[in-house]
Amino acid sequence: MAASGSSSKVGSSAADAPLGSGADSDSVWLTVVSAYMYVIIWMTVSCSVILFNKWLLAYTPFHYPITLTLWHMAFCSTCGFIVVRVLKVTPSVNMSWTDYGKRVVPIGALYALSLWLSNSAYLYLSVSFIQMTKSLMPGLTFLVGMMAGRETYSHSTAINMTIIAVGVAVAAYGELNFVLKGVLMQLGALVFEAARLMLVQVLIDAKGMKMNSFQSLYYISPACGVCLLVPFYFMEYDEVSAKYSTLLTSVDPKILIANAATAFLLNLAVFLLIGKTSALTMNIAGVIKDWILIAASGYLFQSPITALNLAGYFVAFCAVCVYQYTKLQRLKQAAAVARKDRG
């Protein structure tokens, strides 16, 4: 998802504009307050989706991650159609069926695998430990980028990624509820997500088809849902069909609707956050969100968090921060060189 042209609001308005009296001062403070409001909304909704999914899959009789993911895709596809085609909140990309098959379907397939495995991991692992493993995402994305020829190897980056991996390994060693099957599912989800992000850059962004979150819902959710039908049929269809009436009595359909609506609201929150601030703001807020989730899940689900867990995650967290800062500096240098060349 691409940041809009207003991406500098958080980073520059408050620091560069004079905080005197009058309309300019009011405008600056309004920008700052609204930016923080969008951050808080996104963090709240994002945490709610994760905790809601964990509770539904692990603490109710609804132990069907593929079915839940398929339901999310059906709900989000419908909402995406209403937002793009009916309400016209955002324009469609207007791609041909050939482009859709070549560019969107592969992304939808990887997204389906990532969501399926990540939701399945909730059956075995604590939310706090799952969040700790997500520190591996920069390293996996970097590796996939190198294989795709879009990232260049450097010793400093390799050392940084190694430190992240060691930190996560220490956190895993300190995990009391370590379940290998769940860990493998979560790692698989991260690998497929890294591949999906790279495909988005190669097949969508590089072709001038950048999508915001609503456009992604409209185009990618249906493809993801269709891809999920295969594992759903072979792995969960018989059991869900046999227990359909029981599930309806034990899990109120309103809960499933609320769960899917929360997932849709997350896309709305992402749309607002990136549109009103920047993707960088979202990344920084994501770091804070991870710590909140670790604490909240430990409290709500009584999942034990050891000192070794936190020590390992802190090491990985620091390495991720260094990587993100270094990457940001490189992007700034590249932008400066581009401006100089144009001048």
Protein Blocks (a to p, Z undefined) as FASTA:
>chain_A
ZZdfklmmmmmmmmmpccbehjklmmmmmmmmmmmmmmmmmmmmmmmmmmmmmmmmmmcc
blcfklmmmmmmmmmmmmmmmmmmmnomaccekiafklmmmmmmmmmmmmmmmmmmmmmm
mmmmcfklmmmmmmmmmmmmmmmmmmnopaccdfklmmmmmmmmmmmmmmmmmpmklcfk
lmmmmmmmmmmmmmmmmmmmmmmmmnopaccfklmmmmmmmmmmmmmmmmmmmmmmmmmm
mmmmmmmmmmcfklmmmmmmmmmmmmmmmmmmmmmmcfklmmmmmmmmmmmmmmmmmmmn
opacdfklmmmmmmmmmmmmmmmmmmmmmmmmmmmmmmmmmZZ
